[in-house]
Amino acid sequence: MGLFSKKKDQPATPEPPQQATVTGQPVRKDRPTPTRREAEAARMARLHPELDQKKAKQLERQARTEARMKQARAIDQVPERQLMRDVVDSRWNVGEVALPAMLAVIVIFLVPALAPYAEWSIFLMYAVIVMLALDYFVMWRQFKKLAAERLPGRSLRGLGFYGWNRQMSFRRWRQPAPRVKRGEQI
């Protein structure tokens, strides 16, 4: 029972190998044989193509963007964040009018003809800031109540800032897009 010995059940006469047919004249080599260094360099170039620096940076940036988007999609699927988004999107938020109000105050300060209204615009700014804080407080309490009912024992860490940022952005610019309509019960 040798490893390289013939098996007994095989026929004694093997089939003759088929001859390759050669037609025409032998092909002449049109270039010299590459040196070992050239052959290794060509093989390495096929295995590891070198990119120019601009293309390499572009591919690296694209890979980072894809990884970041994949991570963001995974984070956005967390039930606590989904509930926070639904709570913010189902209500009217003062934050949606705060940014236009702040821009109006800046315009009032920059246009000399509107200087008499500058004092009132400062009071308007303070009023908007107080309303933002009250609106956030009401939204946070509403969210905590819903989270205690639907997601008991889950950590709410970091969701306050997430809700604040979402509340401050315009509804049509929010990412992920709102799933609920305004005034809809969650």
Protein Blocks (a to p, Z undefined) as FASTA:
>chain_A
ZZkbccfkbcfbdcdddddddehjddddfbdcddfklmmmmmmmmmmccddfklmmmmmm
mmmmmmmmmmmmmmmmpmklmmmmmmmmmpccfklmmmmmmmmmmmmmmmmklmmmmmmm
mmmmmmmmmmmmmmmmmmmmmmmmmmmmmmghiafehklmmmmmmmmpcfklpccddfbd
ehiaZZ
